[in-house]
Amino acid sequence: MSSSFAIETLGCKVNQYESSFLIEQLTQANLRQAPFTHRADIYIVHSCAVTAKAAYQTRQLLRRARRLNPAAIVLAIGCDAQLEADRLAKEQLATHILGTTEKLELLHWLDFPGSFAKPCRAVGDCRLAPGFVHLPTGKMLSGRARAYLKVQDGCDAFCSYCVVPYTRGRSRSASPQEVRAEVDRLLAAGFQEIVLTGIHLGQWGKDLSPAGDLPALLQWLEKGRLPRRLRLSSIEPMEWSGRLIDFVSSRPWICPHFHVPLQSGSKEVLQQMNRPYTPERYAELVWELRGRFPTASIGADVMVGFPGESEDHFAQTYRLVEALPLTYLHVFPFSPRPGAAAARLPNRTTGGALKQRADALRQLGVQKKLAFRNHFLGKDLQVLVESEIEPGVWRGTSDNYIQAVFRTDAPLVPGRVVMVRAHRVDGDGTVCGQLAPKL
């Protein structure tokens, strides 16, 4: 019997994409995948370093792996392995600690089973890739509905609370030719929706020669075969150019779903965060997107408890979010990370006050999600079929990012796009309905 591996992925869509590549590599090497809750020969924790909670979850998963099989190879890989390698090594939580470049050479490290890899550090021993590392996928992952495609990595923004430039390096882009080839590969494998993703997607092409931008990449892709649906992941407020808005608003193959990080509704706090926009500019952008896309899902990241955030600062954030036509929120309490400039700032909000602010925004986010989705009751949604929950009951996601559960007696397969008539909205925002009757 072949050796088995289990992998758990934390963090962003880029991590998910890279995990898909690693799974494909391991499968092609004749290893079989097992659930992370089962006994396996190799455990991989693909870590995230954005928050202290993510780092804690990484250590929890590593300890679980050691309990499930004390003799297993246990790998801590990715951003937290890059940032806190010394801590992971000192606590002996993994047999291998691989940073953001080393993890892509996973099969090389597995040539030395049972050995302890030399810990990688954010500076010194660690290697940060100087250029974009192309990860061809799709050979083994046929018949799926949605695929992530990383077209950019790294970040040059240096927001004061963030360690991503230190864990993933400076911004770098895949060439248009590489992106085109990967799109073709994913289409050949049967994917109906492709999500373009990156650590800082809006910076795509700035490092290329000649330089490019995201509208140029989309125009390049339009020259060839396109997926049924293409979705854009998070794009920063200052990177929504008029050209980009004009392009996406005139292309029906681009999903009406936009994630625009806010972080704070206070001008003063945004300046301390090193975020180069104002609340007023953010509001103008969101209203413009809503005017161009009346049925679009528009989401935002919001941080609470940044050092120095007063009650008035938080109230400014709450009022701005309340007034804007956002449809969902990702709310994060500030988390000091090693090496980030904000980790040294005084006057952090902690304890009950921090929880109260986060809870208030999360409740507001739920209200906005439910209000948005209730608008679609009695209407038809274009849904990408993803999985069958039970006989005759399917789950999928609409082009405007609404999670739907629907009934049908018709035979379906994952990856098909169908019209679903919405009948009710559950408390978590899931829209329930049935396959729409054909006209």
C-alpha positions as CSV (number, residue, x, y, z in Angstrom):
1,M,0.0,0.0,0.0
2,S,1.3,3.5,-0.8
3,S,2.2,6.0,1.8
4,S,-0.6,8.5,2.8
5,F,-0.6,12.2,3.4
6,A,-3.0,14.6,5.0
7,I,-2.9,18.4,4.5
8,E,-4.7,21.2,6.3
9,T,-4.7,24.7,4.8
10,L,-5.1,27.9,6.8
11,G,-5.4,31.5,5.5
12,C,-5.9,33.0,2.1
13,K,-6.9,31.8,-1.3
14,V,-3.3,31.9,-2.5
15,N,-2.5,29.2,0.2
16,Q,-5.5,27.2,-1.1
17,Y,-4.1,27.4,-4.7
18,E,-0.6,26.4,-3.6
19,S,-2.1,23.5,-1.5
20,S,-3.8,22.3,-4.7
21,F,-0.4,22.3,-6.4
22,L,1.2,20.3,-3.5
23,I,-1.7,17.8,-3.5
24,E,-1.2,17.2,-7.2
25,Q,2.5,16.8,-6.8
26,L,2.1,14.3,-3.9
27,T,-0.6,12.4,-5.8
28,Q,1.6,12.1,-8.9
29,A,4.3,10.7,-6.6
30,N,1.9,7.8,-5.8
31,L,1.0,9.1,-2.3
32,R,-2.7,8.9,-1.4
33,Q,-4.5,11.6,0.4
34,A,-6.3,11.0,3.8
35,P,-8.4,13.3,5.9
36,F,-6.3,15.3,8.5
37,T,-8.4,13.7,11.3
38,H,-7.2,10.2,10.2
39,R,-3.9,8.4,10.8
40,A,-1.4,9.2,8.0
41,D,2.3,8.8,7.2
42,I,2.8,12.5,6.4
43,Y,1.0,15.5,7.8
44,I,1.3,19.0,6.3
45,V,0.1,22.1,8.0
46,H,0.0,25.0,5.4
47,S,0.2,27.9,7.8
48,C,-0.9,31.5,7.9
49,A,0.9,34.3,9.8
50,V,-1.6,37.2,9.4
51,T,-3.0,36.9,12.9
52,A,-1.9,35.4,16.2
53,K,-5.0,33.2,16.1
54,A,-3.8,31.7,12.8
55,A,-0.4,31.0,14.3
56,Y,-2.1,29.3,17.3
57,Q,-4.2,27.2,15.0
58,T,-1.1,26.1,13.2
59,R,0.4,24.8,16.5
60,Q,-2.8,23.1,17.4
61,L,-2.9,21.2,14.1
62,L,0.8,20.2,14.4
63,R,0.1,18.8,17.9
64,R,-2.9,16.9,16.6
65,A,-0.8,15.3,13.9
66,R,1.8,14.2,16.4
67,R,-0.9,12.6,18.5
68,L,-2.5,10.8,15.6
69,N,0.8,9.2,14.5
70,P,3.9,9.9,16.6
71,A,6.0,8.3,13.9
72,A,4.7,10.4,11.1
73,I,6.6,13.1,9.1
74,V,5.0,16.4,10.2
75,L,5.7,19.5,8.1
76,A,5.0,23.0,9.1
77,I,5.1,25.0,5.8
78,G,4.2,28.5,4.6
79,C,4.0,31.9,6.2
80,D,4.0,31.1,9.9
81,A,6.8,28.6,9.3
82,Q,8.7,31.4,7.7
83,L,7.9,33.9,10.4
84,E,8.2,31.8,13.6
85,A,10.5,28.9,12.5
86,D,12.6,29.2,15.6
87,R,9.6,28.9,17.9
88,L,8.2,25.9,16.0
89,A,11.7,24.2,16.1
90,K,12.1,24.9,19.9
91,E,8.7,23.4,20.6
92,Q,9.6,20.4,18.4
93,L,6.2,20.5,16.7
94,A,7.4,19.4,13.3
95,T,10.0,17.2,11.7
96,H,10.3,19.7,8.8
97,I,9.9,23.5,8.8
98,L,9.7,24.9,5.3
99,G,9.2,28.6,4.5
100,T,7.3,30.1,1.6
101,T,9.9,29.2,-1.0
102,E,11.0,25.8,0.4
103,K,7.5,24.5,0.6
104,L,7.3,24.5,-3.2
105,E,10.1,22.0,-3.1
106,L,8.2,19.7,-0.8
107,L,9.1,16.5,-2.7
108,H,12.8,17.3,-2.3
109,W,12.5,17.5,1.5
110,L,10.5,14.2,1.6
111,D,13.6,12.5,0.1
112,F,14.9,12.7,3.7
113,P,12.2,11.0,5.8
114,G,12.4,11.5,9.5
115,S,15.1,14.2,9.3
116,F,14.7,17.6,10.7
117,A,14.9,20.3,8.1
118,K,17.0,23.3,8.9
119,P,14.5,26.0,10.1
120,C,13.9,28.8,7.7
121,R,14.0,32.3,9.0
122,A,12.4,35.5,7.7
123,V,15.9,36.9,7.2
124,G,19.3,35.1,6.8
125,D,18.7,31.4,6.2
126,C,15.3,31.8,4.6
127,R,15.0,32.2,0.8
128,L,12.3,34.5,-0.5
129,A,11.7,33.8,-4.2
130,P,13.1,36.7,-6.2
131,G,10.7,36.1,-9.1
132,F,7.2,34.6,-9.6
133,V,7.2,30.9,-9.1
134,H,4.9,29.3,-11.7
135,L,2.9,26.3,-10.3
136,P,1.2,24.4,-13.2
137,T,-1.9,22.6,-11.9
138,G,-4.9,20.9,-13.4
139,K,-3.4,17.6,-14.6
140,M,-5.0,15.6,-11.8
141,L,-7.8,17.8,-10.7
142,S,-10.4,17.1,-13.4
143,G,-14.1,17.4,-13.1
144,R,-14.2,20.1,-10.5
145,A,-16.3,23.2,-10.5
146,R,-14.0,26.0,-9.4
147,A,-10.3,26.6,-9.5
148,Y,-8.0,29.2,-8.0
149,L,-5.3,30.6,-10.2
150,K,-2.5,32.6,-8.5
151,V,-1.2,35.3,-10.9
152,Q,0.7,37.4,-8.3
153,D,2.6,36.9,-5.1
154,G,4.2,39.1,-2.5
155,C,3.4,42.7,-1.4
156,D,5.1,46.1,-1.5
157,A,2.5,47.9,0.6
158,F,4.0,47.5,4.1
159,C,0.8,48.2,6.0
160,S,2.0,48.8,9.5
161,Y,0.0,45.8,11.0
162,C,1.0,43.3,8.3
163,V,4.0,40.8,8.0
164,V,3.2,39.6,4.5
165,P,6.0,41.5,2.8
166,Y,8.4,39.7,5.2
167,T,6.9,36.2,4.8
168,R,6.2,36.3,1.0
169,G,8.6,38.9,-0.3
170,R,8.1,41.8,-2.7
171,S,5.4,41.9,-5.3
172,R,6.0,39.8,-8.4
173,S,3.7,38.6,-11.2
174,A,3.2,35.7,-13.5
175,S,3.7,36.6,-17.2
176,P,0.6,36.9,-19.4
177,Q,1.8,33.8,-21.3
178,E,2.0,31.8,-18.1
179,V,-1.5,32.9,-17.0
180,R,-2.9,32.1,-20.4
181,A,-1.4,28.6,-20.4
182,E,-2.7,27.9,-16.9
183,V,-6.2,29.0,-17.8
184,D,-6.1,26.7,-20.8
185,R,-4.9,23.8,-18.6
186,L,-7.7,24.4,-16.1
187,L,-10.3,24.6,-18.8
188,A,-9.1,21.3,-20.3
189,A,-9.4,19.8,-16.8
190,G,-13.1,20.7,-16.7
191,F,-13.3,23.8,-14.5
192,Q,-16.2,26.1,-15.1
193,E,-15.1,29.0,-12.8
194,I,-11.6,30.3,-12.3
195,V,-10.8,32.7,-9.5
196,L,-7.8,35.0,-10.2
197,T,-6.0,35.5,-7.0
198,G,-2.9,37.0,-5.5
199,I,-1.5,38.4,-2.3
200,H,-1.9,41.9,-3.8
201,L,-3.9,41.2,-7.0
202,G,-4.2,44.8,-8.0
203,Q,-0.4,45.1,-8.3
204,W,-0.3,42.5,-11.1
205,G,2.1,43.5,-13.8
206,K,3.9,46.4,-12.1
207,D,7.1,44.4,-12.0
208,L,7.1,43.1,-15.5
209,S,8.9,44.5,-18.5
210,P,7.1,46.1,-20.1
211,A,4.9,46.8,-17.1
212,G,1.2,45.9,-17.2
213,D,-1.9,46.1,-15.1
214,L,-4.9,44.0,-14.3
215,P,-7.1,45.4,-17.1
216,A,-4.4,44.6,-19.6
217,L,-4.2,41.0,-18.2
218,L,-8.0,40.6,-18.6
219,Q,-7.8,41.9,-22.1
220,W,-5.1,39.4,-22.9
221,L,-7.2,36.6,-21.5
222,E,-10.2,37.7,-23.6
223,K,-8.2,36.9,-26.8
224,G,-8.4,33.2,-26.1
225,R,-10.9,30.7,-24.7
226,L,-12.6,31.9,-21.5
227,P,-14.1,30.1,-18.6
228,R,-17.9,30.2,-18.1
229,R,-17.2,32.5,-15.1
230,L,-14.1,34.4,-14.0
231,R,-14.0,35.8,-10.4
232,L,-11.6,38.4,-9.1
233,S,-10.3,38.0,-5.5
234,S,-9.6,41.0,-3.2
235,I,-8.6,44.3,-4.9
236,E,-7.4,47.2,-2.8
237,P,-9.4,50.5,-3.0
238,M,-6.6,52.5,-4.6
239,E,-6.2,49.9,-7.4
240,W,-9.8,50.3,-8.8
241,S,-8.9,52.4,-11.8
242,G,-11.5,53.8,-14.2
243,R,-10.2,51.4,-16.8
244,L,-10.7,48.4,-14.5
245,I,-14.3,49.4,-13.6
246,D,-15.2,50.1,-17.2
247,F,-13.8,46.7,-18.3
248,V,-15.4,44.5,-15.7
249,S,-18.8,46.3,-16.0
250,S,-18.9,45.4,-19.7
251,R,-17.9,41.7,-19.5
252,P,-20.6,39.3,-18.6
253,W,-18.0,36.5,-17.9
254,I,-16.6,38.4,-14.9
255,C,-18.6,37.7,-11.8
256,P,-20.4,40.6,-10.1
257,H,-18.6,40.0,-6.8
258,F,-16.0,42.4,-5.5
259,H,-14.0,42.3,-2.2
260,V,-12.6,45.8,-1.3
261,P,-10.7,45.9,2.0
262,L,-11.6,48.8,4.2
263,Q,-9.8,48.2,7.6
264,S,-11.0,51.4,9.2
265,G,-13.5,54.2,8.6
266,S,-11.2,56.7,10.5
267,K,-8.9,58.8,8.4
268,E,-6.5,59.0,11.3
269,V,-6.4,55.3,11.9
270,L,-5.9,54.6,8.2
271,Q,-2.9,56.9,8.2
272,Q,-1.4,55.0,11.2
273,M,-2.0,51.8,9.3
274,N,-0.2,53.2,6.2
275,R,-3.3,52.7,4.1
276,P,-3.1,55.3,1.2
277,Y,-6.8,56.3,0.9
278,T,-9.4,58.1,2.9
279,P,-12.9,57.0,4.1
280,E,-14.4,59.4,1.6
281,R,-12.5,57.8,-1.3
282,Y,-13.5,54.4,-0.2
283,A,-17.2,55.4,0.0
284,E,-17.1,56.9,-3.5
285,L,-15.7,53.7,-4.9
286,V,-18.2,51.4,-3.2
287,W,-21.1,53.6,-4.4
288,E,-19.7,53.6,-7.9
289,L,-19.4,49.8,-7.9
290,R,-23.0,49.5,-6.7
291,G,-24.2,51.9,-9.4
292,R,-22.5,49.8,-12.1
293,F,-23.4,46.5,-10.6
294,P,-26.9,46.7,-8.9
295,T,-26.9,43.0,-7.9
296,A,-23.2,42.6,-7.0
297,S,-21.9,41.2,-3.8
298,I,-19.5,43.8,-2.3
299,G,-17.5,42.7,0.7
300,A,-14.9,44.3,3.0
301,D,-12.3,43.5,5.6
302,V,-12.5,45.6,8.7
303,M,-10.0,45.7,11.6
304,V,-10.9,46.7,15.1
305,G,-8.7,47.5,18.1
306,F,-5.8,49.0,16.1
307,P,-3.4,50.7,18.6
308,G,-4.8,54.1,19.4
309,E,-8.3,53.4,18.0
310,S,-10.6,55.4,20.3
311,E,-14.3,55.0,20.7
312,D,-14.8,57.8,18.3
313,H,-12.6,56.2,15.7
314,F,-14.6,53.0,16.0
315,A,-17.9,54.9,15.8
316,Q,-16.6,56.4,12.5
317,T,-15.9,53.0,11.2
318,Y,-19.3,51.7,12.3
319,R,-21.2,54.6,10.7
320,L,-19.4,54.3,7.4
321,V,-20.0,50.5,7.1
322,E,-23.6,51.0,8.1
323,A,-24.1,53.7,5.4
324,L,-22.5,51.8,2.6
325,P,-24.1,49.1,0.4
326,L,-21.7,46.4,1.5
327,T,-23.1,42.9,1.5
328,Y,-20.8,41.0,3.9
329,L,-17.9,41.8,6.3
330,H,-14.7,40.0,7.4
331,V,-14.0,41.4,10.9
332,F,-10.6,41.0,12.5
333,P,-9.4,42.2,15.9
334,F,-5.9,43.7,15.7
335,S,-3.3,41.1,16.2
336,P,0.3,42.2,16.9
337,R,2.7,40.2,14.7
338,P,6.5,39.8,15.1
339,G,8.3,42.3,12.9
340,A,5.2,44.5,12.0
341,A,5.6,48.2,12.8
342,A,2.2,48.4,14.6
343,A,3.3,45.6,17.1
344,R,5.4,48.3,18.9
345,L,2.6,50.9,19.1
346,P,1.0,51.7,22.5
347,N,-2.7,52.0,23.5
348,R,-4.1,48.8,22.1
349,T,-7.7,48.0,22.8
350,T,-8.0,44.6,24.5
351,G,-10.4,42.5,26.5
352,G,-14.1,43.3,26.7
353,A,-13.9,46.5,24.7
354,L,-12.2,44.7,21.8
355,K,-14.7,41.9,21.8
356,Q,-17.6,44.4,22.0
357,R,-16.4,46.3,18.9
358,A,-15.8,43.1,16.9
359,D,-19.2,41.7,17.9
360,A,-21.0,44.9,16.9
361,L,-19.5,44.9,13.4
362,R,-20.1,41.2,12.9
363,Q,-23.7,41.7,13.8
364,L,-23.9,44.5,11.4
365,G,-22.3,42.3,8.8
366,V,-24.9,39.6,9.3
367,Q,-27.7,42.2,9.0
368,K,-26.3,43.4,5.7
369,K,-25.8,39.9,4.4
370,L,-29.4,38.9,5.1
371,A,-30.9,42.1,3.8
372,F,-28.9,41.7,0.5
373,R,-29.9,38.1,0.0
374,N,-33.6,38.7,0.9
375,H,-33.7,40.9,-2.2
376,F,-33.5,37.8,-4.4
377,L,-36.5,35.9,-2.9
378,G,-38.7,34.8,-5.8
379,K,-35.9,35.5,-8.3
380,D,-33.6,33.3,-10.2
381,L,-29.9,33.0,-9.4
382,Q,-27.2,31.7,-11.8
383,V,-25.6,29.0,-9.6
384,L,-22.5,26.9,-10.2
385,V,-23.2,23.4,-9.0
386,E,-20.6,22.2,-6.5
387,S,-21.7,19.2,-4.6
388,E,-24.7,16.9,-3.7
389,I,-25.5,17.1,0.0
390,E,-28.1,14.3,-0.1
391,P,-30.0,12.7,-2.9
392,G,-31.8,15.4,-4.8
393,V,-30.3,18.3,-2.7
394,W,-27.4,20.3,-4.2
395,R,-25.1,23.1,-3.0
396,G,-23.6,25.8,-5.2
397,T,-22.6,29.5,-5.4
398,S,-24.1,32.1,-7.6
399,D,-22.2,34.5,-9.8
400,N,-22.7,37.2,-7.2
401,Y,-21.4,35.1,-4.4
402,I,-24.6,33.8,-2.7
403,Q,-24.4,30.3,-1.3
404,A,-27.4,28.3,-2.4
405,V,-28.9,25.0,-1.5
406,F,-31.6,23.7,-3.9
407,R,-33.7,20.7,-4.7
408,T,-34.1,19.0,-8.1
409,D,-35.1,15.7,-9.5
410,A,-32.9,16.4,-12.6
411,P,-29.6,14.6,-12.9
412,L,-26.7,17.1,-12.2
413,V,-22.9,17.0,-12.0
414,P,-20.5,19.4,-10.3
415,G,-19.5,22.2,-12.6
416,R,-22.8,22.7,-14.4
417,V,-24.3,26.2,-14.2
418,V,-28.1,26.2,-13.5
419,M,-30.8,28.7,-12.6
420,V,-32.1,28.4,-9.1
421,R,-35.3,30.1,-7.9
422,A,-34.8,31.5,-4.3
423,H,-37.6,30.6,-1.8
424,R,-36.1,31.5,1.6
425,V,-33.0,32.7,3.3
426,D,-31.7,30.8,6.3
427,G,-30.2,32.5,9.3
428,D,-26.6,32.0,8.1
429,G,-27.5,33.6,4.7
430,T,-27.8,30.5,2.7
431,V,-30.5,30.9,0.0
432,C,-32.7,27.8,-0.3
433,G,-34.8,27.1,-3.4
434,Q,-35.3,24.7,-6.3
435,L,-34.2,24.4,-9.9
436,A,-36.0,27.1,-11.8
437,P,-38.6,25.9,-14.3
438,K,-37.5,26.3,-17.9
439,L,-39.4,28.9,-19.9
